[in-house]
Amino acid sequence: MTVVETPAFLRAADPVLDEEERADLVGFVATNPAVGDVIPQTGGVRKLRWATKGKGKRGGVRVIYYFHKETIPVFLLDIYAKNVKENLTKAERNTLRKRIPLLVEEYQRRNIR
């Protein structure tokens, strides 16, 4: 499964994951795209608890991503340390719900020939 790291994800990942951790995360999501819990009221966005070195899942990071179906990639959208934020705000969920269909449409438009 292809995984797309969005610019927002890459910016947020830089301070919380090293290169090896990021590569491990991408590989895991590529082989297990449906593993994260679907976040209600987001249009299908998922949240994955990911352990970081020396912290485990409880003190690790939360990865926000979208898995639509096998015919399009998984989109990594955001990542944050649990001690910074536990859950997405209602405004963030609403924004995701509106942007996800646009993301899928844009991907399909660019990749269907």
Sine and cosine of phi, psi and omega as CSV:
sin_phi,cos_phi,sin_psi,cos_psi,sin_omega,cos_omega
0.00,0.00,0.70,-0.71,0.04,-1.00
-0.98,0.18,0.62,-0.78,0.05,-1.00
-0.84,-0.54,0.78,-0.62,0.05,-1.00
-0.96,-0.26,0.84,-0.54,0.09,-1.00
-1.00,-0.04,0.95,-0.32,-0.03,-1.00
-0.93,0.36,0.37,-0.93,0.04,-1.00
-0.82,0.57,-0.64,0.77,0.02,-1.00
-0.89,0.45,-0.66,0.75,0.04,-1.00
-0.89,0.46,-0.73,0.68,-0.02,-1.00
-0.87,0.50,-0.65,0.76,0.04,-1.00
-0.89,0.45,-0.69,0.72,-0.04,-1.00
-0.96,0.29,-0.49,0.87,-0.05,-1.00
-0.96,0.27,-0.51,0.86,-0.10,-0.99
-0.79,0.61,-0.73,0.68,-0.03,-1.00
-0.99,0.16,-0.22,0.98,-0.10,-1.00
-0.93,-0.36,-0.28,0.96,0.01,-1.00
-0.75,-0.66,0.62,-0.78,0.17,-0.98
-1.00,0.07,0.06,-1.00,-0.08,-1.00
-0.86,0.50,-0.67,0.74,-0.01,-1.00
-0.90,0.43,-0.70,0.71,0.02,-1.00
-0.89,0.46,-0.66,0.75,0.01,-1.00
-0.90,0.43,-0.69,0.72,0.03,-1.00
-0.89,0.46,-0.65,0.76,0.05,-1.00
-0.89,0.46,-0.69,0.73,0.02,-1.00
-0.88,0.48,-0.76,0.65,-0.01,-1.00
-0.86,0.50,-0.69,0.72,0.03,-1.00
-0.88,0.47,-0.66,0.75,0.01,-1.00
-0.90,0.43,-0.74,0.67,-0.01,-1.00
-0.90,0.43,-0.59,0.81,0.02,-1.00
-0.88,0.47,-0.60,0.80,-0.02,-1.00
-1.00,-0.05,-0.23,0.97,-0.02,-1.00
-0.69,-0.72,0.86,0.52,-0.16,-0.99
-0.91,0.42,-0.40,0.92,-0.04,-1.00
-0.99,-0.14,0.20,0.98,-0.12,-0.99
-0.94,0.33,-0.54,0.84,-0.06,-1.00
-0.96,0.30,0.39,-0.92,0.05,-1.00
-0.98,0.22,0.71,-0.70,0.07,-1.00
-0.94,0.35,0.75,-0.66,0.02,-1.00
-1.00,0.04,0.85,-0.52,-0.01,-1.00
-0.84,0.55,0.55,-0.84,0.10,-0.99
0.90,0.43,0.55,0.83,0.03,-1.00
-0.83,-0.56,-0.03,1.00,-0.04,-1.00
0.99,0.17,0.37,0.93,0.07,-1.00
0.96,-0.26,0.12,0.99,0.04,-1.00
-0.92,0.38,0.57,-0.82,-0.04,-1.00
-0.89,-0.46,0.40,-0.92,0.07,-1.00
-0.83,-0.56,0.76,-0.65,0.01,-1.00
-0.87,-0.49,0.75,-0.66,0.13,-0.99
-1.00,0.10,0.81,-0.59,-0.06,-1.00
-0.79,-0.61,0.80,-0.61,0.00,-1.00
-0.97,0.24,0.64,-0.77,0.11,-0.99
-0.93,-0.38,0.27,-0.96,-0.06,-1.00
-0.81,0.58,0.83,-0.56,0.09,-1.00
0.98,0.21,0.03,1.00,-0.05,-1.00
-0.84,-0.54,-0.41,0.91,-0.04,-1.00
0.94,0.33,-0.07,-1.00,-0.04,-1.00
-0.92,0.38,-0.62,0.78,-0.05,-1.00
-0.89,0.47,-0.60,0.80,-0.01,-1.00
-0.96,-0.28,0.16,0.99,-0.07,-1.00
-0.99,0.13,-0.63,-0.78,-0.06,-1.00
-0.87,-0.49,0.28,-0.96,0.11,-0.99
-0.92,-0.39,0.77,-0.64,-0.02,-1.00
-0.95,-0.32,0.82,-0.58,0.01,-1.00
-0.97,-0.24,0.83,-0.55,-0.06,-1.00
-0.52,-0.85,0.24,-0.97,0.00,-1.00
-0.81,-0.58,0.82,-0.58,0.09,-1.00
-0.86,-0.52,0.93,-0.37,-0.05,-1.00
-1.00,0.02,-0.89,0.46,0.05,-1.00
-0.25,-0.97,0.12,-0.99,-0.11,-0.99
-0.88,0.48,-0.33,0.94,-0.09,-1.00
-1.00,0.09,-0.14,0.99,0.09,-1.00
-0.77,-0.64,0.36,-0.93,-0.05,-1.00
-0.94,0.35,0.23,-0.97,0.22,-0.98
-0.99,0.17,0.71,-0.71,0.03,-1.00
-0.95,-0.30,0.91,-0.42,0.12,-0.99
-0.99,0.16,0.86,-0.50,-0.16,-0.99
-0.97,-0.23,-0.65,0.76,-0.08,-1.00
-0.36,-0.93,0.31,-0.95,0.08,-1.00
-0.45,-0.89,0.64,-0.77,0.03,-1.00
-0.45,-0.89,0.44,-0.90,0.05,-1.00
-0.95,0.31,0.62,-0.78,-0.01,-1.00
-0.86,0.50,-0.57,0.82,-0.02,-1.00
-0.95,0.31,-0.20,0.98,0.05,-1.00
-1.00,0.01,-0.66,0.75,-0.05,-1.00
-0.38,-0.93,0.74,-0.67,0.00,-1.00
-0.99,0.10,-0.73,0.69,-0.07,-1.00
-0.68,-0.74,0.29,-0.96,0.09,-1.00
-0.95,0.30,0.55,-0.83,0.07,-1.00
-0.97,0.25,0.24,-0.97,0.05,-1.00
-0.87,0.50,-0.65,0.76,0.02,-1.00
-0.89,0.46,-0.66,0.75,0.03,-1.00
-0.91,0.42,-0.66,0.75,0.04,-1.00
-0.89,0.45,-0.68,0.73,0.02,-1.00
-0.89,0.46,-0.67,0.74,0.02,-1.00
-0.88,0.47,-0.70,0.71,0.02,-1.00
-0.88,0.48,-0.70,0.72,-0.01,-1.00
-0.85,0.53,-0.59,0.81,0.01,-1.00
-0.98,0.20,-0.57,0.82,-0.10,-0.99
-0.99,0.11,-0.45,0.89,-0.07,-1.00
-0.87,0.50,-0.75,0.66,0.03,-1.00
-0.86,0.51,-0.57,0.82,0.03,-1.00
-0.93,0.38,-0.63,0.77,0.03,-1.00
-0.89,0.46,-0.73,0.69,0.01,-1.00
-0.90,0.44,-0.71,0.70,0.01,-1.00
-0.87,0.49,-0.70,0.71,0.00,-1.00
-0.89,0.46,-0.69,0.73,0.02,-1.00
-0.88,0.48,-0.73,0.69,-0.02,-1.00
-0.90,0.43,-0.64,0.77,0.00,-1.00
-0.89,0.46,-0.67,0.74,-0.03,-1.00
-0.97,0.26,-0.41,0.91,-0.15,-0.99
-0.92,-0.39,-0.04,1.00,0.08,-1.00
-0.99,-0.16,0.87,-0.50,-0.05,-1.00
-0.92,-0.40,0.00,0.00,0.00,0.00
